[in-house]
Amino acid sequence: MSSAGIFSSAQSRSDGMQQLAWRLYLLSITTSFLVVIEPALCDLIFMIGLVVFGFSRPKTTSFLSGAATTGVLLYLIFSVISLFFVQYNPIGAYRAVLIEFYMIGLFVMTAYYARTRGDEAFRAILLALVIGGVLASIVTVVALLDLIPNSDIFYRGEGVRNRVKATFKDPNVFGPFLVPSILFVTWILVESKRYRFLALGVLGMLLISLVSTFSRGAWVHALFSLMVMAGALLALRSTSRAVFSIILYLAIAICLVVLLFLDRIVAGLADTFFADRLSLQSYDTTRFAFVADATVQILRHPLGIGPVQARFVYGYLPHNTFIAFAMHNGIFACIGLILIYGSSLFRCATKVMDQRPGWTKYALILSVLMGLLVLMMVVGAIHWRHMYVVCGLAFGVYASDRALPEGRLWPRKQVLPTRSRPTGLIVNRPNQANHIGHWSEH
């Protein structure tokens, strides 16, 4: 066999391994809703995909900004250093740092795929999240209608049927997980006549799940992100103006009706769980005091006290992602997180302002990140998988302003010539034309 033939065969095998790794990655995102048991199925699939990716020949490309790369290094290095200060539950602390390495791996791989596969990766990753959200919503409906014995396991608390957690450990994680899917499906509903009715049904299921979590933070996150997305498209994109105007007028009409019958509505909701969740909770007045005290402790221990130590050392956990991370892993690790998140926000905002083709995809990512940032001020989200996925999407290269392609939802597979096809491996499709020449862009 000639050297050219050997090289072609090796390249084909590498392409097949990359395609297999990509599909395993998508499968891990799709199953990321099933996390009630750790290690979750999605984690195991992701690790297998990472091993497969390691045996391929990945494209050499710069896919992270300098700030994000610096953030990754600070995040990981000082998270490891914080382990030297662990006093209680060392196994839990080591496990937490391993999870943080995994989260960074998820962020890096998402950024790599979003950079090298562009619009295809954006669409596929968000559709994978939507599928996961729909499957979790089916579990929500099963729980609400009590269709199986012992459906109480899908609620938070033993024997208390109020807040649905579905296949998650907590409703406050389940709710925010649904928000990127809700925004993406809303965009499809606005833009795609072909999939409008399907999108409407999916959106209804996702909203039922979101409401059923009774997570106030998730509600605010969804509302704020939808407002940012709608504002960007209304102000800067005329094709969406008509549909969003109708939605806006409908919302105004609903608000007017609510105001007219406010007394009756309040009386009807009195002494209900919904009214209780809308009111100030007993722990709301203390959580901010914990944040203030945690800030003082961070200054006393700038390298952190070690992961999962706060409850043992101080008897509380501050409900703020950045404060809690800085308390546990140190100030420099928290700066790393801020650099990762901040560079993702900055890149999306810059792309939106540039108004080049593909900017609407950055607008969707930006709206999710901004809403999530508000939520992170009052919850701990350091181990939320979808947060790192959305941050990774910010580093993609997008050339189309459509949520879905004009034709098929999934393009037909292109088959390589027989002589260059490896046996028993999945063959990678050639790169789309709009991806070429953009891999080094920041």
C-alpha positions in Angstrom: 0.0 0.0 0.0 1.3 3.5 -0.9 2.1 6.0 1.7 -0.8 8.2 0.4 -3.2 5.3 0.9 -1.9 4.6 4.4 -2.3 8.3 5.3 -5.9 8.4 3.8 -6.9 5.3 5.8 -5.5 6.8 9.0 -7.2 10.1 8.4 -10.5 8.3 7.7 -10.2 6.3 11.0 -9.5 9.6 12.8 -12.5 11.2 11.3 -14.6 8.2 12.3 -13.4 8.5 15.9 -14.1 12.2 16.0 -17.6 11.6 14.7 -18.2 8.9 17.3 -16.9 11.1 20.1 -19.2 13.9 18.9 -22.2 11.6 19.0 -21.3 10.3 22.5 -21.0 13.9 23.6 -24.5 14.7 22.3 -25.8 11.6 24.0 -24.3 12.8 27.3 -26.1 16.1 26.9 -29.4 14.4 26.0 -29.2 12.3 29.1 -28.1 15.1 31.4 -31.6 15.3 32.8 -31.2 12.0 34.6 -29.0 13.0 37.5 -30.9 11.8 40.6 -28.2 9.1 41.1 -24.5 9.9 41.0 -22.4 9.2 39.0 -25.0 10.0 36.4 -25.3 8.2 33.1 -24.4 11.4 31.3 -21.1 11.6 33.2 -20.1 8.1 32.2 -21.1 8.6 28.6 -19.1 11.9 28.5 -16.0 10.2 29.9 -16.2 7.4 27.3 -16.6 10.1 24.6 -13.6 11.9 25.9 -11.5 8.8 25.7 -12.6 8.2 22.1 -11.8 11.8 21.3 -8.3 11.3 22.7 -7.7 8.5 20.3 -8.6 10.7 17.3 -6.6 13.4 15.7 -8.5 16.6 16.7 -8.3 19.7 14.5 -5.7 22.1 15.8 -7.6 25.3 16.5 -7.7 28.2 19.0 -11.2 28.0 20.4 -10.8 29.8 23.8 -9.9 33.4 24.4 -6.9 34.3 26.5 -9.1 35.3 29.4 -11.1 32.1 29.3 -7.9 30.0 29.2 -6.4 31.9 32.1 -9.7 31.4 34.0 -9.6 27.6 33.4 -6.0 27.4 34.8 -6.8 29.5 37.9 -10.0 27.6 38.5 -8.3 24.2 38.4 -5.0 25.0 40.0 -6.4 26.8 43.1 -9.2 24.2 43.5 -6.5 21.6 43.9 -4.6 23.9 46.3 -7.7 24.4 48.5 -7.6 20.6 49.3 -4.7 21.3 51.6 -7.0 23.1 54.0 -9.7 20.4 54.3 -10.5 19.5 57.9 -13.7 17.5 57.6 -15.1 15.0 55.1 -12.0 14.7 52.9 -13.6 12.2 50.5 -16.4 14.7 49.8 -13.9 17.4 49.2 -11.8 15.3 46.7 -15.1 14.3 45.0 -16.1 18.0 44.7 -12.8 18.9 43.0 -13.1 15.9 40.6 -16.6 17.2 39.7 -15.1 20.6 39.0 -12.5 19.1 36.7 -15.3 17.4 34.9 -17.3 20.6 34.6 -14.3 22.4 33.1 -13.9 19.4 30.7 -17.6 19.8 29.7 -17.0 23.6 29.1 -13.8 23.0 27.0 -15.4 20.2 24.9 -18.5 22.3 24.2 -16.4 25.3 23.2 -14.3 23.0 20.9 -17.3 21.5 19.1 -19.1 24.9 18.9 -15.9 26.4 17.3 -15.2 23.5 14.8 -18.8 22.6 13.9 -20.5 26.1 14.2 -24.2 26.2 13.5 -24.5 22.4 13.4 -23.2 22.2 17.0 -25.4 25.1 18.2 -28.5 23.4 16.9 -27.6 19.9 17.9 -26.6 20.8 21.5 -29.7 22.8 22.2 -31.9 20.2 20.6 -30.2 17.6 22.9 -31.1 19.8 25.9 -34.7 20.1 24.6 -35.0 16.4 24.3 -33.7 16.0 27.9 -36.2 18.7 29.0 -39.1 16.9 27.3 -38.2 13.6 28.9 -38.0 15.2 32.3 -41.3 16.9 31.6 -42.9 13.6 30.9 -41.8 12.5 34.3 -43.3 15.8 35.7 -46.7 14.9 34.1 -46.5 11.4 35.5 -45.9 12.9 39.0 -48.6 15.5 38.7 -51.3 13.0 37.6 -50.0 10.3 39.9 -49.9 7.8 37.1 -47.5 5.3 38.8 -47.3 4.0 42.3 -45.1 5.9 44.7 -44.9 9.0 42.4 -43.9 11.0 45.5 -40.3 10.2 44.7 -40.5 12.8 41.9 -41.3 15.6 44.5 -39.1 17.3 46.9 -39.4 16.0 50.5 -40.7 12.7 51.8 -44.4 12.4 51.3 -44.9 16.1 50.5 -46.4 16.6 47.0 -45.7 20.2 46.3 -42.5 21.0 44.4 -41.7 18.6 41.5 -38.0 17.7 41.1 -38.6 15.0 38.4 -35.3 13.2 37.7 -33.2 15.8 39.5 -32.1 16.1 43.1 -33.7 19.5 43.7 -36.4 21.6 42.0 -34.0 24.6 42.1 -31.7 22.7 39.7 -34.5 21.3 37.5 -36.1 24.7 36.9 -33.0 26.5 35.6 -32.1 23.4 33.5 -35.3 24.0 31.5 -34.6 27.7 30.7 -32.2 27.3 27.7 -34.6 24.8 26.2 -37.6 27.2 26.7 -35.7 30.1 25.0 -34.6 27.9 22.1 -38.1 26.5 21.5 -39.6 30.0 21.8 -37.3 31.1 19.0 -38.3 28.1 16.9 -42.0 29.0 17.6 -41.4 32.5 16.3 -39.3 31.7 13.2 -40.2 28.3 11.9 -43.7 27.8 10.4 -42.8 24.1 9.6 -42.2 23.2 13.3 -44.5 25.8 14.9 -47.1 23.4 16.3 -44.6 20.9 17.5 -42.7 23.8 19.2 -45.9 25.0 20.8 -46.6 21.6 22.3 -43.0 21.2 23.5 -43.0 24.7 25.0 -46.2 23.9 26.9 -44.7 20.8 28.5 -41.5 22.7 29.4 -43.6 25.5 31.0 -45.7 23.1 33.0 -42.5 21.6 34.4 -41.1 25.1 35.1 -44.2 26.1 37.0 -44.4 22.8 38.9 -40.9 23.2 40.4 -42.1 26.3 42.3 -38.6 27.6 42.0 -38.8 31.3 42.3 -35.2 31.7 41.1 -36.0 29.7 38.0 -39.1 31.7 37.3 -37.1 35.0 37.6 -34.3 33.5 35.4 -36.8 32.4 32.7 -38.6 35.8 32.7 -35.4 37.9 32.7 -33.8 35.8 29.9 -37.0 35.9 27.8 -37.1 39.7 28.2 -33.5 40.1 27.1 -33.9 37.8 24.1 -37.2 39.4 23.1 -35.8 42.9 23.5 -32.7 42.1 21.4 -34.8 40.6 18.6 -37.5 43.3 18.7 -35.0 46.1 18.7 -32.5 44.7 16.1 -34.3 42.2 14.0 -37.4 43.3 12.0 -38.4 39.7 10.9 -39.4 38.9 14.5 -41.0 42.2 15.3 -44.6 41.2 14.3 -44.8 38.0 16.2 -43.1 39.3 19.3 -45.3 42.4 19.2 -48.4 40.1 19.3 -46.9 38.3 22.3 -46.1 41.6 24.0 -49.6 42.9 23.5 -51.1 39.7 24.7 -48.9 39.9 27.9 -50.1 43.5 28.4 -53.7 42.4 28.1 -53.2 39.6 30.6 -51.6 42.0 33.0 -54.5 44.4 32.7 -57.1 41.6 33.4 -55.0 40.5 36.4 -55.0 44.1 37.7 -58.8 44.5 37.2 -59.5 41.3 39.2 -56.5 41.5 41.5 -58.6 41.4 44.7 -60.5 38.2 43.7 -57.3 36.5 42.5 -55.5 37.3 45.8 -58.5 36.0 47.8 -58.6 32.8 45.7 -54.9 32.2 46.3 -54.9 32.9 50.0 -53.5 30.1 52.1 -52.3 28.2 49.0 -48.8 26.9 48.4 -48.4 29.1 45.3 -49.1 32.2 47.4 -46.7 31.0 50.1 -43.9 30.6 47.5 -44.6 34.1 46.2 -44.2 35.6 49.7 -41.1 36.2 51.6 -39.7 32.9 53.1 -38.3 32.6 56.6 -34.8 31.9 55.3 -34.8 34.8 52.9 -33.9 37.2 55.7 -30.9 35.2 56.9 -29.3 34.2 53.6 -28.0 37.7 52.9 -26.5 37.9 56.4 -24.7 34.6 55.6 -23.3 36.1 52.4 -22.0 39.2 54.3 -20.3 37.0 56.9 -18.9 34.7 54.2 -17.2 37.7 52.6 -15.4 38.4 55.8 -14.3 34.8 56.1 -13.0 34.9 52.5 -10.7 37.8 53.3 -9.3 35.8 56.3 -8.8 32.7 54.2 -7.9 33.9 50.7 -6.9 30.4 49.5 -10.1 28.9 50.7 -11.1 26.4 53.5 -11.5 23.5 51.1 -14.6 22.2 49.2 -17.8 21.3 51.2 -16.3 22.7 54.4 -18.5 25.7 55.1 -21.3 23.7 56.8 -18.8 22.0 59.1 -16.7 25.0 59.9 -19.3 27.8 60.0 -22.6 26.0 60.1 -24.1 27.5 57.0 -23.6 27.7 53.2 -23.9 31.1 51.5 -26.5 31.2 48.8 -24.3 32.9 46.2 -22.3 30.9 43.6 -19.3 33.2 43.6 -19.1 33.8 47.3 -19.6 30.1 48.1 -16.9 29.1 45.5 -14.5 31.7 46.8 -15.0 30.6 50.4 -14.4 26.9 49.5 -11.8 27.1 46.7 -10.2 30.5 47.3 -10.3 33.9 45.8 -8.1 33.0 42.8 -10.2 30.0 41.9 -13.2 32.3 42.0 -11.4 34.8 39.8 -11.0 31.9 37.3 -14.7 31.3 37.4 -15.4 35.0 36.9 -13.0 35.1 33.9 -14.7 32.1 32.3 -18.2 33.4 32.8 -17.2 37.0 32.0 -15.4 36.2 28.8 -18.4 34.2 27.7 -20.7 37.1 28.3 -18.3 39.6 26.7 -17.9 37.6 23.6 -21.6 37.2 23.1 -22.3 40.9 23.8 -19.6 41.9 21.2 -21.0 39.6 18.6 -24.5 41.0 19.1 -23.3 44.5 18.8 -21.3 43.7 15.6 -24.6 42.5 14.0 -22.8 40.1 11.7 -24.5 37.0 10.4 -25.1 34.5 13.2 -25.5 37.2 15.9 -29.0 36.0 16.9 -27.4 32.8 18.2 -25.1 34.8 20.4 -28.1 36.8 21.5 -29.8 33.6 22.8 -26.7 32.5 24.6 -26.3 36.0 26.1 -29.9 36.1 27.4 -29.4 32.7 29.1 -26.1 33.8 30.7 -27.5 37.1 31.9 -30.6 35.5 33.5 -28.4 32.8 35.0 -26.1 35.4 36.4 -29.0 37.0 38.3 -29.9 33.6 39.7 -26.4 32.8 40.7 -26.5 35.7 43.1 -28.9 33.8 45.3 -28.1 30.1 44.7 -25.1 27.9 44.4 -24.7 26.7 40.8 -21.0 25.7 40.6 -21.9 22.1 39.7 -24.7 22.8 37.2 -23.8 21.0 34.0 -25.9 23.2 31.7 -24.2 26.4 32.9 -20.8 25.1 31.6 -22.5 24.0 28.3 -24.0 27.4 27.7 -20.7 29.1 28.5 -19.0 26.8 26.0 -21.5 27.7 23.3 -20.5 31.3 23.6 -17.1 30.4 21.9 -18.7 29.0 18.8 -18.5 30.4 15.3 -22.0 30.9 13.9 -22.9 32.1 10.4 -26.6 31.7 10.2 -29.4 33.7 11.9 -31.9 30.9 11.8 -32.6 28.7 14.7 -33.1 25.7 12.4 -31.9 25.0 8.9 -34.1 25.7 5.9 -34.5 22.1 4.9 -34.2 19.0 7.1 -33.8 19.3 10.8 -30.9 16.9 10.6 -28.9 17.1 7.3 -28.6 13.8 5.3 -25.4 11.9 6.0 -22.8 12.4 3.2 -21.0 9.2 2.3 -17.3 9.3 1.5 -15.9 7.3 -1.4 -15.7 3.6 -0.8 -11.9 3.3 -1.0 -11.4 5.9 1.9 -14.2 4.6 4.2 -12.9 2.7 7.3 -14.7 -0.6 8.2 -17.0 -0.5 11.2 -16.5 3.2 12.0 -18.8 6.2 11.7 -17.5 8.6 9.0 -17.4 12.3 9.7 -19.2 14.6 7.3 -17.1 17.3 5.5 -17.0 20.7 7.2 -19.7 23.1 6.0 -18.4 26.0 3.9 -19.4 28.6 6.4 -17.1 27.1 9.0 -13.9 27.3 6.9 -11.6 30.1 7.8 -13.3 31.0 11.1 -11.7 28.6 13.5 -9.2 31.1 14.8 -11.8 33.8 15.4 -12.4 35.2 18.9 
